[in-house]
Amino acid sequence: MANRGRFTIHGINILGNLVQGIDMLKWQKVYNALVIPVMTYGVPVWYMGNSQKGLVNLLQTAQHEGIHKLLGVFKTTPIEPLHNLTGIPPIRYLLDKLLNAYTHRLRAMPPNTLVRTVLETDRCRIWPDYFTPPTNLHTLSVNIGTPTYRPIGPCTAGTWAHPHLLYNPTPSDATTQYHKEALIHPVPSNMYIFCFHVTRDGAHFGCYLIYNQRCVMHSRCA
């Protein structure tokens, strides 16, 4: 990622410098939009916040080169004043910020999202108690705090984009398997409508139920 960041910096160097080219404010926007995402790709996966000084130094060195090119100064210029001048913090502070933002995103996700349930209800649940993978997902999920997710009510979710219903009395095995997997890991924004026929005491009933977020929102038989 550090090398990719350097290549990106060399590529945008053709835009000019402070003498001829875009101004400082635009340079900062270009750097934050093109270079920072490259060097911090996948931070919530690999950055643990400790015992990674060597990796952080590699990224910091690449960022030093980018700031020197951005300002058009000598390579021997002290880096601390340049951070203040450009408003670009050292990379270690940015990594901590992204890791903290990842924690808040986990807290705002629906509780049935795969990334929230993978440690408890999916394949990871068969891991023995003495083996706990040292991942950020496991570490941050322990003390994630009170979830901030609030589901959207069906009345405020907007109009239905697909108003037509398709009746398939003999679905294929692939279609049945697809819908079974969708019920196990439902998409938070999807709403499922089930229609079925029931016979009781010689009487025939048509029933339906609306299913969302693993909960029955509404049901009726007539």
C-alpha positions as CSV (number, residue, x, y, z in Angstrom):
1,M,0.0,0.0,0.0
2,A,2.9,2.3,0.7
3,N,4.3,1.6,-2.8
4,R,0.9,2.2,-4.4
5,G,0.7,5.4,-2.5
6,R,4.0,6.5,-3.9
7,F,3.0,5.6,-7.5
8,T,-0.2,7.7,-7.0
9,I,1.8,10.6,-5.7
10,H,4.1,10.4,-8.7
11,G,1.1,10.3,-11.0
12,I,-0.6,13.4,-9.7
13,N,2.7,15.2,-9.6
14,I,2.0,16.3,-13.2
15,L,-0.7,18.6,-11.9
16,G,2.0,21.1,-11.0
17,N,3.4,22.7,-7.9
18,L,2.9,25.9,-5.9
19,V,4.7,28.0,-8.5
20,Q,2.6,26.7,-11.5
21,G,-0.5,24.6,-11.2
22,I,-3.3,24.1,-8.7
23,D,-3.3,25.9,-5.4
24,M,-2.8,24.5,-1.9
25,L,-6.4,23.9,-1.1
26,K,-7.0,21.9,-4.3
27,W,-3.8,20.0,-3.7
28,Q,-5.1,19.0,-0.2
29,K,-8.4,17.8,-1.7
30,V,-6.6,15.8,-4.4
31,Y,-4.3,14.2,-1.8
32,N,-7.1,13.3,0.6
33,A,-9.2,11.9,-2.3
34,L,-6.6,9.9,-4.2
35,V,-3.6,9.1,-1.9
36,I,-5.1,8.6,1.5
37,P,-7.7,5.9,0.4
38,V,-4.9,4.0,-1.3
39,M,-2.5,3.9,1.7
40,T,-5.2,3.2,4.3
41,Y,-7.0,0.5,2.3
42,G,-8.4,-2.2,4.5
43,V,-7.3,-0.6,7.8
44,P,-10.1,-2.1,9.9
45,V,-8.8,-5.6,8.8
46,W,-5.1,-5.4,9.5
47,Y,-4.5,-2.5,11.8
48,M,-4.6,-3.5,15.5
49,G,-3.3,-0.3,17.1
50,N,-0.2,-1.9,18.7
51,S,2.9,-3.8,17.8
52,Q,2.8,-2.5,14.2
53,K,5.3,0.2,14.3
54,G,7.2,-1.1,11.2
55,L,4.1,-1.1,9.1
56,V,3.0,2.4,10.2
57,N,6.5,3.7,9.5
58,L,6.3,2.5,5.9
59,L,3.1,4.4,5.4
60,Q,4.5,7.4,7.2
61,T,7.5,7.5,5.0
62,A,5.4,7.4,1.9
63,Q,3.2,10.2,3.3
64,H,6.3,12.3,4.0
65,E,7.3,12.0,0.3
66,G,3.8,13.0,-0.7
67,I,3.8,16.1,1.5
68,H,7.2,17.2,0.3
69,K,6.0,16.9,-3.3
70,L,2.7,18.6,-2.5
71,L,4.5,21.7,-1.1
72,G,7.4,21.6,-3.5
73,V,10.0,21.9,-0.7
74,F,13.3,20.2,-0.2
75,K,13.5,16.6,1.1
76,T,15.5,17.8,4.1
77,T,12.7,20.1,5.3
78,P,11.4,19.1,8.8
79,I,8.1,17.3,8.4
80,E,6.3,18.6,11.6
81,P,5.8,22.1,10.3
82,L,4.6,20.7,7.0
83,H,1.9,18.7,8.7
84,N,0.6,21.9,10.3
85,L,0.8,23.8,7.0
86,T,-1.1,21.3,4.9
87,G,-3.5,20.2,7.6
88,I,-2.7,16.5,7.0
89,P,-2.1,14.7,10.3
90,P,0.5,11.9,10.7
91,I,-0.7,8.6,9.4
92,R,-0.9,6.9,12.8
93,Y,-3.6,9.4,13.9
94,L,-5.5,8.7,10.7
95,L,-5.3,4.9,11.3
96,D,-6.7,5.3,14.8
97,K,-9.5,7.5,13.5
98,L,-10.5,4.9,10.8
99,L,-10.4,2.1,13.4
100,N,-12.7,4.1,15.7
101,A,-15.0,4.9,12.8
102,Y,-15.2,1.2,12.0
103,T,-16.4,0.6,15.6
104,H,-19.2,3.2,15.2
105,R,-20.2,1.6,11.9
106,L,-20.4,-1.8,13.5
107,R,-22.7,-0.3,16.2
108,A,-24.9,1.3,13.6
109,M,-25.4,-1.9,11.5
110,P,-28.5,-4.1,11.8
111,P,-28.0,-6.9,14.4
112,N,-28.7,-9.5,11.7
113,T,-26.0,-8.3,9.4
114,L,-23.5,-11.0,8.4
115,V,-20.5,-9.1,9.8
116,R,-22.3,-8.9,13.2
117,T,-23.4,-12.5,13.3
118,V,-20.4,-14.3,11.8
119,L,-18.8,-14.8,15.2
120,E,-21.9,-16.4,16.8
121,T,-24.3,-18.0,14.3
122,D,-22.1,-18.9,11.3
123,R,-19.1,-21.0,10.7
124,C,-17.0,-19.2,13.3
125,R,-19.1,-20.6,16.1
126,I,-17.5,-24.0,15.8
127,W,-14.1,-22.7,16.8
128,P,-13.0,-24.1,20.2
129,D,-13.1,-21.8,23.2
130,Y,-9.3,-21.8,23.6
131,F,-8.8,-20.6,20.0
132,T,-9.9,-17.0,19.6
133,P,-8.6,-15.4,16.3
134,P,-7.0,-12.0,17.1
135,T,-9.0,-10.0,14.6
136,N,-10.4,-6.5,14.9
137,L,-13.9,-7.8,14.3
138,H,-13.6,-10.1,17.4
139,T,-11.9,-7.4,19.5
140,L,-14.4,-4.6,18.6
141,S,-17.5,-6.8,18.8
142,V,-16.8,-7.7,22.5
143,N,-17.4,-4.2,23.8
144,I,-19.3,-2.7,21.0
145,G,-21.8,-1.0,23.3
146,T,-25.5,-0.3,22.7
147,P,-26.5,-0.6,19.0
148,T,-27.6,2.7,17.4
149,Y,-29.4,1.0,14.5
150,R,-33.0,2.0,14.1
151,P,-35.0,0.1,11.4
152,I,-37.1,2.1,8.9
153,G,-40.8,1.6,9.2
154,P,-42.6,0.3,6.2
155,C,-44.7,3.4,6.0
156,T,-41.7,5.7,5.7
157,A,-39.5,3.4,3.5
158,G,-40.8,4.9,0.3
159,T,-42.8,3.5,-2.6
160,W,-42.4,0.0,-3.8
161,A,-40.1,-0.1,-6.8
162,H,-41.5,-3.5,-8.1
163,P,-45.3,-3.3,-8.0
164,H,-45.8,-6.5,-10.0
165,L,-46.1,-10.0,-8.4
166,L,-44.9,-13.2,-10.2
167,Y,-46.6,-16.4,-9.2
168,N,-44.4,-19.4,-9.7
169,P,-46.2,-22.6,-8.5
170,T,-43.2,-24.9,-9.4
171,P,-40.0,-23.1,-8.5
172,S,-36.7,-24.6,-9.4
173,D,-34.3,-26.0,-6.8
174,A,-31.9,-23.1,-7.4
175,T,-34.7,-20.5,-6.8
176,T,-35.8,-22.3,-3.6
177,Q,-32.2,-22.4,-2.4
178,Y,-31.7,-18.7,-3.2
179,H,-34.8,-17.7,-1.1
180,K,-33.8,-20.0,1.8
181,E,-30.4,-18.3,1.9
182,A,-32.1,-14.9,1.7
183,L,-34.2,-15.7,4.8
184,I,-31.1,-16.8,6.7
185,H,-29.1,-13.7,5.8
186,P,-31.8,-11.2,4.8
187,V,-30.8,-7.8,3.3
188,P,-31.9,-5.1,5.8
189,S,-33.6,-3.0,3.2
190,N,-35.6,-6.0,1.7
191,M,-39.2,-6.8,2.6
192,Y,-40.5,-10.3,1.9
193,I,-44.2,-11.1,1.2
194,F,-45.3,-14.7,1.5
195,C,-48.7,-15.9,0.1
196,F,-50.0,-19.4,0.7
197,H,-53.1,-21.5,0.8
198,V,-54.5,-23.2,3.9
199,T,-57.3,-25.7,4.1
200,R,-59.1,-26.3,7.5
201,D,-62.3,-28.2,8.3
202,G,-63.2,-28.1,4.6
203,A,-62.8,-24.4,4.3
204,H,-60.2,-22.7,2.1
205,F,-58.2,-19.7,3.2
206,G,-55.7,-17.5,1.5
207,C,-53.1,-16.1,3.8
208,Y,-50.2,-13.7,3.5
209,L,-47.5,-12.4,5.8
210,I,-45.0,-9.5,5.5
211,Y,-41.5,-10.4,6.7
212,N,-38.8,-7.9,7.4
213,Q,-35.7,-8.0,9.7
214,R,-36.5,-11.6,10.7
215,C,-39.8,-10.4,12.1
216,V,-43.4,-10.8,10.9
217,M,-44.6,-7.2,10.3
218,H,-48.2,-8.1,9.3
219,S,-50.2,-11.2,8.6
220,R,-53.8,-12.1,7.6
221,C,-56.0,-14.9,6.4
222,A,-59.3,-14.6,4.6
